[in-house]
Amino acid sequence: MTEGIVDMLYLFHFLGSWTRIVLSVFSATIIVKLWHDQHIVRRKRAELLRQYDCKLPSARPHKDPFGLEDMYEATQAAKSKTWLERQRAQYEEFGNTFSSRFLTTTVINTIEPENIKTVLQTKFQDYGIGERRKKAFAPLLGKAIIQVDGIEWRHSRTRIRKILTTHQVHDVSVFERHVAALIDVIPKDGSTVDLKDLFFRLSADITTDLFFGESTLSLHDRSARNVDFIHAVHAAQSGCQDRWQLGNLAVLMPQRDFRKHVGIVFAYVDKYVERALEYRRVFLDEIQSPADTRSVRPDFLKELAKTTGDRQVLKDEILALFFAGSDTTAAALTDLFFEVSRKPSVWQKLREEVETVVHGTPTAQDLRKTPYVEKCIKEGNPQSFRY
């Protein structure tokens, strides 16, 4: 009995020694791998510095080697909705381009026009989206065009660009009923109104009308289904942004509500994907008369279905385009009206141009004759309204 206990203790001690050895080897392997990866990155960076005769950006000072205080400040700024002000203050302090730390990753922050032009245009093929963003947005956008690189990106771009080129909106009457609904819900008694929410609903109504073939009509009808979808869209986007900000730490974030909102968005979109696939089956049927498919009101999703029958591709691409189209439009309108509401002279000039050109319902031809309106939309920021 005593000998058996001694043997067991010896076995545990022996196994404990092997466990320590295995853990030590494993840890050493990870350290060597990280050092090797960093060495490769530093070497490639040095080669680029010599090739383009440039310098390393200034570094934002950190109190710890992992930039934890920066992460905390960024999180607090996001909660207090002062993230943009914090970013602007950092650029004013450290310059148009500076580096910071996110755990073991060096982050390059830049608002330098030439740098942005290089990344998005002249050297676009040399830059990737990065695994951090891919992982963060994958539950919602899958492998949409804004989630892939290289050959996958080129295939998506070719397919989508062709449809966008041929599916341009020349009949602006599709906008008329949604803008009329917007005007109807704005108070007529001169009271203050928050246009931001209304503009997001307007852009969602128009974008779904053009892309899905059927509008959410959130400005016309505040039914539970439409309200749930609009709410789920914003919540799902916010969840993706939180996942991106946290990076690898996102696994520690509670995601039950996030997954629920993504599910609501998918359930809404799946109906239109199925309609598009049915349209594709009719379109490809040799017995079916081509006139039958042409009689169906065209929309982007149906046109996309002509190029692929992959349900996941259709859902990924249409969601990415919906988010890109609705969010940017709503943000631009919100910023524009925020500015012109404080610049009576600009507002008066806009009204005069529109009243001179437009008589009745605006047409596409009318819009081409309003250069001041176009410039204000393109330059909707405080810098543009100094005159």
N, C-alpha and C positions, 0 to 999 in steps of 0.2 A: 504493500500500500504506500509506504513512505517512498520507496524507490520509484513507484509510478508517478507520484506527485513531483519528485525531483526531475524525472524524465520530462514531464509536461512543462515544468518551468524552464528547463533547458531548451526545449523545443520552441517555446514562446520567445525566449531570449534570442535563439538562433534566427527565427523568422523575423523578429524585430530588427535584428542587424541587417538582414537582407532587405527588409522594407526601407530602412534608412539608406542603404546603398542604392537601391532602385530610385528612390526619391532624389538622392543626390545626383545620380546620373541624369535623370529626367530634367532636373532643374538646370544642371550644367548645359545640357543639350539646348534647352530653351534660351539660355543666356548667350550661348555661342551663335545660335540661329539669329537672334535679335541683333547681336553685334555684327554678324555677317551682312544682314539685310541693311543695317545702317551704313556699313562700310560701302556697299554697292551704291546706295543712294548718294552718299557724300562724293563718291568718285564720279558718278554721272553728273552730279550738280557742278562739280569742279570743271568737268569737260564743257558743260554748257556755259559756264561763266567765261571760260577762255574763248569759246567759239563766238559768243555774242558780245564779248568785251563789256560785261555788265558786273554789277556788284551785288552782294547779298543785301536784302532789305534790312532796315533797322529792326531791332527786336524789342518787343514789348517786355519790359522787366516783370519778372514773376517772383513772388516770395517763396515759392516752392518749385521743384523741378518738373512738376506735372501740371502746372497752371490751374490748380484747384480753386484758387481764389477768383480767377477769371471765370471759371465755370459757374461758381456761386453767384458772382455779380451778374453774369449773363442770365442766369435763371431768375434772379430777383427782378431784373429789368424786364424780362418777358412777362412775369406775373403782374408787374405794375404798368405794363404797356408803355415802357420807355426805352425799349430795345433800340429803336432807330436813333433816338437822341444819344444813347450811350455809344452807338457805333460812330455817329458823327463826331462826338467828343474825342473818341480815340483817334480818328483820322486827323483831327485838328492837332492833337498832341504828338502823334507819332509819324505823321506824314501820309501821303496818298497810298503808300505801300509799306506794310510792316508785317513781321512774323509774330506768331504767338504759339502757345503750347496747348494741346489738348491731350492730356495723359502722355503717351509716348509719341504722339504725332505732332509734327511741325505744320502749322497752318499759315498759309500766305493770304493776307487780307489786302485787297487793292481796289481802288476806285480810279486808278490811273487810266485814262482813255486808251492809250496805246497798248497797255497790258490787256485790257478787256478786248480790244480789237484783235490782238494776237491770239487770244484764247478762243474767241468766238468766230474768227474769220480767217485771218492769214495763216495761222498754224493750228487750225481746228483739229486736224487729224492727229496732232501730237498730244492732245489732251483727252482724258477720259472723264466720265461722270464720277467714278470712284465708288468703291464698294459700300461706303457709308451711306450714300444717298440711295443706292440700289436697294440695300437691305431695308432702309427706313420706309421707302415708298412702295416696295414690292407687294405688300398685302392689298394695296388699293389699285396700283397701276400696273402690276405684273411686269411684262416686258414691252411696254409701250415705247414709242419712239424716243421719249425723253428719259427712258430708263436703260437704253442700250448704247453700245459703241460699235465702231468698225463696220463689218459687213451687215450685221443686223440693222444698224442704224441706216445704212445706205439703202437697204431693201425697203424699210419702212418709209424713208423719205421719198423714194421714187414713187411708191404706191400712193402716198398721201398727197404729194405735190401735184401729181397728175390730176387727181380728183379735185383738189382745191382750185387748180387752174381752170378746169372745165366747169366747175360748179360754183362759179362766182354769182353773187346776188346782184342782179341788175334791177329787179323789181323790188323797190324799197317798201312796197305796200305791206310786206310781211312785218315790218317794224311798226307800222302805223297803229294797229290795234293795241299793241303792247305799250307804246308811248301814251296813247289815249288813256289806257287803264292806269298808268302811272300818274298822269295829270288828275284823274278822277279821285285818287286816294290822297292827294295832297290837300291839306286843310285850306279852305277858302277864306277863313276869317283872319288871316294874317298872323296866326300863331306860329311859333317856332316848330320846325319839323326836322327830324334827323333823316337826311336823304340817303345815308349810307346803306341802310337795310333795304330801302326801296330800290336803290340802284342794283344791289345784288340780286334782288328778286326779278327786276327788269332784265338784267343780263342773262339770268337763268332761263327766263321765259323765252327770250329770243334765241338763245343758243340751242335749247332743246327743240324749239320749233324748226330751226334750220338743220340741225344735226340728226335729230331723232325722227323728224317728220310729225311730231306732236308736241305741243308746248306743255310745260308744267302749269301754266296759267296761274302762277302763285299770286299775281297782282289782281287777277280776276276772281279767283276762287280760293278761299283760305280753308279748303277741306283738309281733313287730318292727313290724308295721304300726301298731298303736296307739301304741307307744313313739315311732316316727318322727313320727307326727302330732302328739302332745303336744309333743315337742321342737321340731318345726317351727313350731308355734303360738307358742311363747315366743320362738324365734329371730326369727321374722318380726315380731312385735310390737317386740322389742328393736331390730331394724333400722329400723323406722319411727320409733321414738323417737330413734335416733341421727340419722336424716335430719332430723327436726324440730329437734333441738338445733343441728345444723350449718347449717340454713337453706340459703342459696344455695351454701355451701361443700360441701354434700353430694355434689356432682358429683365432688369430689376423693376421696370415700370409696370404697374397694373394695367392690363390691356383688355379687360373684359368689355368695357364700354366701347373702346375703340373697335374691337372686332364686331360688336353689335351694330355700330354705325356703318361699318364697311358692308356688312350683310344687308342692311337696308338699301344702301346705294346699289349693290349688285342686284337685289331683287327688283328694283325699279328699272334698271337698265336691261336686265335679261329679257324682259317682255319685248323690247324694241329690237334686240339682237335676234330673237326668234322670228319676228316679222321680217327682218332683213334677210334671214336665211330662207324663209319661205319665198320672198321676192326673188332670191337667187335661183331657187329651184324652178320657178316659173320662167325666169329669164333664160335659163340654160336648157329648158325643154324644147327640143327641136319641133315638136308638134304644135306648141303654143305659138300663137301669132305675136310678133313683136309689138303690135299695137297695144296689146293687153298690158305689157309692162310699161309702155310709155304713158298709158292712161293713168298709172299710179303716180301720185304726187312725188316728184324726186326729192330726196334728201341725202345728206352726206353718207349716212349709215348704209342706205340701200346701194348707193354707188360703190361704197367700200366693199360691200358684200359681193359685187360682181367680180372683184379681184381675188377674193379668198372665201372659203367656206369654213375657215377655222373659227369656231365660236369664241375661243379665248383671245385670239388676235383682234377680232371685231370689238370685243368688250374692252380690252386694254387700250386700243387706239382711240375709240370713241370717248372713253372716260378721260384720257389724257387731253384730248382736244377740247372736250367740254370744260374741264378745269382751266385750261389755258385761255380759252375764249371768254368764259364768263367772268373769271376773276380779274383778268387784266382790264376788261371793259368796265366793270363796276368800280375798280380802283381808280381808273383814269377819270371817269365821270365824277366820282366823289371828290377827287383832288381838284378837278377843274372848277366845279361849282363852289367848293370851299374858297378858292381863290377869287373867282369873279364876283362872289357875293360881297367881297371886301374891296372890290375895285369897280365902283359905279361907272367910271368912264369906259372901262373895258366892256362891261355888260351893255352899255348903251351902244357902243360900236358894233358889238355882235348883233344886237337887235336891228340896227339900221341896215347892216349887210343882208340879213335874212329877209327883212321886209322889202328890200329893194329887189331881191332875186326871186324869192319864193312867193307864189300867188296860189294859195290853196294847199293841197297836199304836196309835200316835197317829192321831187323825182330824182333819179340818179343824175340826170343832167343838171338839175338845180344845184346839187351838192358839189359838183365840179366847179361851180361859179362862186363858191364861198371860200376864198383863200384864207380870210382872216379866221373864220371858224376852224378851218383845218389846222392852221398854225397854233391856235389856242389849245386845241385838243392834243396836238403833238408835244406842246411845251407847257403842259399843265402843272407848273410848279412855281414857287414864289419867285424864282430868278426871272421868270418870263413875264412878270407883270409889274415891272418897274416903271413903265412908261405911262 
